[in-house]
Amino acid sequence: MNMDLLLQRHTAHLMNLPNVVGVGRGTKTVRGEDTGRTAVVVLVEKKVPEKELARGQRIPKLLGETPTDVLEVGEIRLLNRTGYSRPAYPGMSIGHYKSSAGTFGALVKDRRTGQPLILSNNHVVANATDGYDANARIGDPVLQPGAYDGGTMEQVVGYLERYIPLRREYASARCRTAKAAEKIVNQVLRLIWRNYRIALQKGVPYDNLVDAAVVRPVSLEAVGSEILEVGKIKGVAEAQNGMRVKKSGRSSGLTTGTVQVTRATLTVTISGNQKGMFADQFVTTGMSKGGDSGSLVLDMNNNAVGLLFAGSDTKTVCNRIQNVMDMLQIDFY
């Protein structure tokens, strides 16, 4: 029978079966191998053992002479990355209550306590703090969606748990001697130019390895673990030159790229004229836009390889995922 006629005849009945969310044309897969044989594919939220279903609830093995196949797809939902969602999923908008919006990268677990945590960038959920400024404090609320996307204090998804400070090339001087000198110079300066002041800065002698932070969700029910359009994380891998990678982000959705440089040291603009040096990064072909920061970067087998945090019009820059995991003391589920 013609496949279009076959689908017309059987779709309504199949859609009324428990757990079925879709019906269409595809090919028969046996033990993970595509046989190439045309089949009616039945999409289900979750596969259920046949013995747990009543006879009338089971999907027929054949429709006429055409085989059926069952494909587990989970819950099918609109991919509204910048809207409010509970549970919130990796790939959606998130942000510190005083900043704009970035991406919920992944749901991870604390190595010490086992509790679930939301992974993203420091500059997304900790407002680019260096640990000494007033940009953020542990316990600060994090919104989903981020404030730029309309998130409000009634839409708190979690609270800042810990972060790795973002060091600038030059930081405000903090020692007593420097502060005293700064005060004296400014007292003299006010006598000449009342509207000017001098601030002493100290060069930072080391590089950043990551732009990363984690958030404690308000509840386990408030977050999901599957990354939008990607699914579950299978493991961890090392980025290699020429490797094909992908990410699911707030702004550009699911995109792919190719790793071009590894073990890179580079200068990154953090905000305004503030720059920071980053070491042990990898660079890919362009696969991100503003707001994709915080996205988890994976290989094509769903192994995590990096955390996206920066980019240009043509390139994307990522932290090595092992550095992120070790410094934040986290693991993937």
Secondary structure, 3 states (H helix, E strand, C coil): CCHHHHHHHHHHHHHCCCCEEEEEEEEEEECCEEEEEEEEEEEECCCCCHHHCCHHHCCCCEECCEEEEEEECCCCCCCCCCCCCCCECCCCEEEECCCCCEECCEEEEECCCCCEEEEECHHHHCCCCCCCCCCCCCCCEEECCCHHHCCCCCCEEEEEEEECCCCCCEEECCCHHHHHHHHHHHHHHHHHCCCCCCCCEEECCCCECCCCEEEEECCHHHECCCECCCECCCEECCCCCCCEEEEEECCCEEEEEEEEEEEEEEEEEEECCEEEEEEEEEEEECCCCCCCCCCEEEECCCEEEEEEEEECCCEEEEEEHHHHHHHHCEEEC
